[in-house]
Amino acid sequence: MHGGEQALDHEGLGGTLGFRADSIKRLIAIVLAGPFLIGILGYFSFHQAWWIPVVPAMMAWGLSAGLTPSILLGIEKHQRQQIMGLFAAHVSREFADAIREQADSIIQQGAIVPKPLDATILFMDITGFTSIAEKLHPEILFLWLNRILSLMTEQIVQHEGVVCKFIGDAIMAAFGAPIARGSFEEIQMDAIHAVDAALAMQYRLIQLNHQNKIDLMPLATMRIGIYTGSVISGSIGTTNRMEYTLIGDPVNIASRLESFSKNRYVLDPLVTPCRICIGESTNELVHDHFHILAMGEMYFKGKNLPVPVYRVMGRK
């Protein structure tokens, strides 16, 4: 075997072992062990009248074993920045800083580590959007819609929530993710923040509707569903297109609370343009802080017992 080919082989082996090094101590051991073993092999080969150029092999081993982790570190840093981008645009600066501080426990191998946690889920949907969309020019429609979604997102962020996704004219948000809460008081505060966010969203929509009335634009109303419970937090997709999401019954129930008896109540765009429904688990956490009315029960497949539904009317 020629010296150049041997150097390439040792470079490949050193790079592979460097890739597998999961600590600084192990990396140092690999970098030192390679030249030592190559030197021993060269020594015994020399006594057998075989000539093996050991210096190029040692250099190749050391460089590849040492540089490979640096390359991987750069890739991991880039992946972490991409994942932080999932949150940074839709969370408060303080919350983003908290996520960065705990990034090692949240982000691993270019993805958000799936983990169970207790969170409060919020779904918001604009009522009658299809009929509004049919009457507006596309450019006007998107301007009108983006103005609403921007204002609603702003309120979610200001109340320490995370916008998980936009679904057409709807928003899914979470309070208490992606950092798992460690106490009942923190879980309760997340639920209070979610309801406060919903009330703030209604207030901003009232202001916007008054302006839209002046501008001869459609007036909007919306429904919000909120539910608290245990979910699985993680990311789905590919390295090029990653999406943070939550999976579990609370997500499905919050969505159903948003659409509960959606044709039963008439909303006034200039006074009460938002109907806010919460489930029993959220009600138990927040009832001391808000005026709440019982609305009945909700039945759906997969649940043996009905889910009580409550409507939030305002702050106490």
C-alpha positions as CSV (number, residue, x, y, z in Angstrom):
1,M,0.0,0.0,0.0
2,H,1.3,3.5,-0.9
3,G,2.0,6.1,1.8
4,G,-0.7,8.5,0.4
5,E,-3.4,5.7,0.4
6,Q,-2.4,4.8,4.0
7,A,-2.6,8.4,5.1
8,L,-6.1,8.6,3.6
9,D,-7.1,5.4,5.4
10,H,-5.8,6.7,8.7
11,E,-7.5,10.1,8.0
12,G,-10.8,8.3,7.4
13,L,-10.5,6.2,10.6
14,G,-9.4,9.2,12.7
15,G,-12.4,11.2,11.4
16,T,-14.8,8.4,12.1
17,L,-13.6,8.0,15.7
18,G,-13.6,11.8,16.1
19,F,-17.2,11.8,14.9
20,R,-18.0,9.3,17.7
21,A,-16.3,11.2,20.4
22,D,-18.9,12.4,22.8
23,S,-16.6,14.2,25.3
24,I,-13.4,16.2,25.4
25,K,-11.6,13.5,27.3
26,R,-12.5,10.9,24.8
27,L,-11.5,13.1,21.9
28,I,-8.1,13.7,23.5
29,A,-7.6,10.0,24.1
30,I,-8.4,9.3,20.4
31,V,-6.1,12.0,19.2
32,L,-3.2,10.7,21.3
33,A,-3.9,7.0,20.9
34,G,-3.8,7.1,17.1
35,P,-0.2,8.3,16.6
36,F,1.0,6.0,19.5
37,L,-0.5,3.0,17.8
38,I,0.8,4.0,14.4
39,G,4.3,4.5,15.8
40,I,4.3,1.0,17.4
41,L,3.1,-0.5,14.1
42,G,5.9,1.4,12.2
43,Y,8.5,0.3,14.7
44,F,7.7,-3.4,14.4
45,S,7.3,-3.1,10.6
46,F,10.7,-1.6,10.4
47,H,12.2,-4.6,12.2
48,Q,10.5,-6.9,9.7
49,A,12.2,-5.0,6.9
50,W,8.9,-3.3,5.9
51,W,9.0,0.4,5.3
52,I,5.8,2.3,6.3
53,P,5.8,6.1,6.3
54,V,4.3,6.9,9.7
55,V,4.6,10.7,9.8
56,P,1.9,11.4,7.1
57,A,-0.4,8.9,8.8
58,M,0.1,10.5,12.2
59,M,-0.6,13.9,10.8
60,A,-3.7,12.7,8.9
61,W,-5.0,11.0,12.0
62,G,-4.6,14.0,14.3
63,L,-6.0,16.5,11.9
64,S,-9.1,14.5,11.0
65,A,-9.8,13.4,14.6
66,G,-9.4,16.9,15.8
67,L,-11.2,18.8,13.1
68,T,-14.2,16.5,12.7
69,P,-15.8,17.5,16.1
70,S,-15.3,21.2,15.2
71,I,-17.2,20.7,12.0
72,L,-19.9,18.9,13.8
73,L,-20.0,21.6,16.4
74,G,-20.6,24.2,13.7
75,I,-23.4,22.1,12.1
76,E,-25.0,21.6,15.5
77,K,-24.8,25.4,16.2
78,H,-26.4,26.1,12.9
79,Q,-29.2,23.6,13.6
80,R,-29.7,25.1,17.1
81,Q,-30.0,28.6,15.5
82,Q,-32.6,27.2,13.1
83,I,-34.6,25.7,15.9
84,M,-34.4,28.9,18.0
85,G,-35.8,30.6,15.0
86,L,-39.0,28.6,15.5
87,F,-39.5,30.4,18.8
88,A,-37.8,33.7,18.5
89,A,-40.3,35.3,16.1
90,H,-43.3,34.3,18.2
91,V,-42.3,34.6,21.8
92,S,-41.3,37.5,24.1
93,R,-37.6,38.4,24.3
94,E,-37.5,37.3,28.0
95,F,-39.0,33.9,27.1
96,A,-36.6,33.5,24.2
97,D,-33.7,34.2,26.6
98,A,-35.1,31.5,29.0
99,I,-35.3,29.0,26.1
100,R,-31.7,29.8,25.1
101,E,-30.5,29.3,28.7
102,Q,-32.1,25.8,28.7
103,A,-31.3,25.0,25.1
104,D,-29.1,22.0,26.0
105,S,-32.1,20.2,27.6
106,I,-34.5,21.3,24.9
107,I,-32.5,20.8,21.7
108,Q,-30.5,17.8,20.8
109,Q,-29.2,16.5,17.4
110,G,-30.9,19.3,15.4
111,A,-34.4,18.7,16.8
112,I,-36.5,19.6,19.8
113,V,-36.4,16.8,22.3
114,P,-39.9,15.2,22.7
115,K,-41.0,15.4,26.3
116,P,-44.3,15.4,28.3
117,L,-45.3,18.6,30.0
118,D,-48.4,20.4,31.3
119,A,-49.5,23.2,29.2
120,T,-52.5,25.4,28.3
121,I,-53.5,25.2,24.7
122,L,-55.3,28.1,22.9
123,F,-57.1,27.9,19.5
124,M,-58.4,31.0,17.8
125,D,-60.4,31.1,14.6
126,I,-62.1,34.0,12.7
127,T,-65.8,33.4,12.3
128,G,-67.4,33.6,8.8
129,F,-64.0,33.9,7.1
130,T,-65.1,32.0,4.0
131,S,-67.9,34.4,3.2
132,I,-65.6,37.4,3.9
133,A,-62.9,36.0,1.6
134,E,-65.4,35.6,-1.2
135,K,-66.2,39.3,-1.1
136,L,-62.7,40.8,-0.9
137,H,-60.0,41.2,-3.5
138,P,-57.1,38.8,-2.7
139,E,-54.7,41.6,-1.9
140,I,-57.2,43.4,0.4
141,L,-58.1,40.0,2.0
142,F,-54.5,39.2,2.9
143,L,-53.9,42.7,4.2
144,W,-57.1,42.4,6.4
145,L,-56.2,38.9,7.6
146,N,-52.6,39.7,8.4
147,R,-53.5,42.7,10.4
148,I,-55.8,40.6,12.6
149,L,-53.3,37.7,13.0
150,S,-50.5,40.2,13.8
151,L,-52.5,41.8,16.6
152,M,-53.6,38.4,18.0
153,T,-50.0,37.1,17.9
154,E,-48.8,40.2,19.7
155,Q,-51.1,39.6,22.6
156,I,-50.1,35.9,22.8
157,V,-46.5,36.8,22.9
158,Q,-47.0,39.6,25.5
159,H,-48.7,37.1,27.8
160,E,-45.8,34.6,27.6
161,G,-47.3,32.3,25.1
162,V,-45.8,30.5,22.1
163,V,-47.4,30.6,18.7
164,C,-47.1,27.0,17.4
165,K,-48.7,27.5,14.0
166,F,-51.0,29.5,11.7
167,I,-53.7,27.4,10.1
168,G,-55.3,29.6,7.5
169,D,-57.3,32.2,9.5
170,A,-56.6,30.3,12.8
171,I,-53.9,30.3,15.4
172,M,-52.7,27.5,17.7
173,A,-50.7,28.7,20.7
174,A,-49.4,27.2,23.9
175,F,-48.7,28.6,27.4
176,G,-46.2,26.5,29.4
177,A,-44.1,25.2,26.5
178,P,-41.4,24.3,25.5
179,I,-40.0,24.6,29.0
180,A,-41.7,22.1,31.4
181,R,-43.2,23.6,34.5
182,G,-42.1,22.4,37.9
183,S,-44.9,23.4,40.1
184,F,-48.7,23.8,40.3
185,E,-48.4,27.5,40.7
186,E,-46.5,27.8,37.4
187,I,-49.1,25.7,35.6
188,Q,-51.9,27.8,37.1
189,M,-50.1,31.0,36.0
190,D,-49.9,29.7,32.4
191,A,-53.6,29.1,32.4
192,I,-54.2,32.6,33.7
193,H,-51.9,34.0,31.1
194,A,-53.8,32.2,28.4
195,V,-57.2,33.6,29.4
196,D,-55.7,37.1,29.9
197,A,-54.3,36.8,26.4
198,A,-57.7,35.9,25.0
199,L,-59.3,38.9,26.7
200,A,-56.6,41.1,25.4
201,M,-57.1,39.7,21.9
202,Q,-60.8,40.6,22.2
203,Y,-60.0,44.2,23.3
204,R,-57.6,44.7,20.4
205,L,-60.1,43.3,17.9
206,I,-62.7,45.8,19.2
207,Q,-60.2,48.6,18.5
208,L,-59.5,47.2,15.0
209,N,-63.1,46.8,14.1
210,H,-63.8,50.4,14.9
211,Q,-61.0,51.4,12.6
212,N,-62.2,48.9,9.9
213,K,-65.7,50.4,10.1
214,I,-64.2,53.8,9.3
215,D,-62.1,52.3,6.5
216,L,-65.2,50.5,5.1
217,M,-63.5,47.1,5.7
218,P,-65.3,44.0,7.0
219,L,-65.7,43.7,10.8
220,A,-64.3,40.5,12.4
221,T,-65.5,38.2,15.1
222,M,-63.7,35.2,16.5
223,R,-63.9,32.2,18.7
224,I,-61.3,31.0,21.2
225,G,-61.0,27.6,22.9
226,I,-58.6,27.0,25.8
227,Y,-57.8,23.8,27.6
228,T,-55.1,22.7,30.1
229,G,-53.5,19.2,30.4
230,S,-50.6,16.9,29.7
231,V,-49.2,17.0,26.1
232,I,-46.1,15.8,24.3
233,S,-43.9,18.7,23.1
234,G,-41.5,18.3,20.2
235,S,-40.7,19.1,16.6
236,I,-41.8,17.4,13.4
237,G,-40.6,17.8,9.8
238,T,-37.2,17.7,8.2
239,T,-33.9,19.5,8.9
240,N,-34.8,22.0,6.2
241,R,-38.4,22.6,7.4
242,M,-39.0,22.1,11.1
243,E,-42.2,22.8,13.0
244,Y,-42.7,22.9,16.7
245,T,-45.9,21.2,17.8
246,L,-47.8,19.7,20.7
247,I,-49.7,16.4,20.6
248,G,-52.3,15.1,23.0
249,D,-56.0,15.3,24.1
250,P,-55.7,18.9,25.4
251,V,-54.9,20.0,21.8
252,N,-58.0,18.2,20.4
253,I,-60.2,19.4,23.2
254,A,-59.1,23.1,22.9
255,S,-59.8,22.9,19.2
256,R,-63.3,21.5,19.9
257,L,-64.0,24.1,22.5
258,E,-63.2,26.8,19.9
259,S,-65.9,25.4,17.6
260,F,-68.4,24.4,20.3
261,S,-71.9,25.4,19.3
262,K,-70.4,27.9,16.9
263,N,-73.8,29.0,15.5
264,R,-75.4,29.3,18.8
265,Y,-74.3,32.8,19.8
266,V,-74.3,36.1,17.9
267,L,-71.3,38.2,18.5
268,D,-71.2,42.0,18.4
269,P,-68.1,43.1,16.4
270,L,-67.9,46.5,18.3
271,V,-68.7,45.3,21.8
272,T,-68.0,41.6,22.4
273,P,-66.5,40.3,19.1
274,C,-64.9,37.2,20.8
275,R,-66.4,34.1,22.5
276,I,-63.9,32.5,24.8
277,C,-64.6,28.9,25.9
278,I,-62.6,27.0,28.5
279,G,-62.7,23.4,29.7
280,E,-63.0,22.1,33.3
281,S,-59.3,21.7,33.9
282,T,-58.7,25.3,32.9
283,N,-61.7,26.5,34.9
284,E,-60.4,24.9,38.1
285,L,-57.1,26.9,37.7
286,V,-58.6,30.3,36.8
287,H,-62.1,30.6,38.2
288,D,-61.0,32.9,41.1
289,H,-59.7,35.5,38.7
290,F,-62.4,35.7,36.0
291,H,-66.1,36.0,35.6
292,I,-67.1,32.6,34.1
293,L,-70.5,31.2,33.0
294,A,-71.3,27.5,32.5
295,M,-72.4,26.7,28.9
296,G,-73.2,23.1,29.2
297,E,-71.3,20.0,28.1
298,M,-69.5,18.8,25.0
299,Y,-69.5,15.3,23.7
300,F,-67.2,13.8,21.1
301,K,-65.7,10.5,20.0
302,G,-63.0,9.0,22.2
303,K,-64.3,10.4,25.4
304,N,-66.5,8.3,27.7
305,L,-67.5,11.3,29.8
306,P,-68.7,14.7,28.5
307,V,-66.4,17.8,28.8
308,P,-67.9,20.7,30.7
309,V,-67.7,24.0,28.9
310,Y,-67.4,27.4,30.4
311,R,-67.4,30.9,28.9
312,V,-65.1,33.6,30.1
313,M,-66.8,37.0,30.4
314,G,-64.0,39.1,31.8
315,R,-61.6,39.7,34.7
316,K,-62.9,39.9,38.3
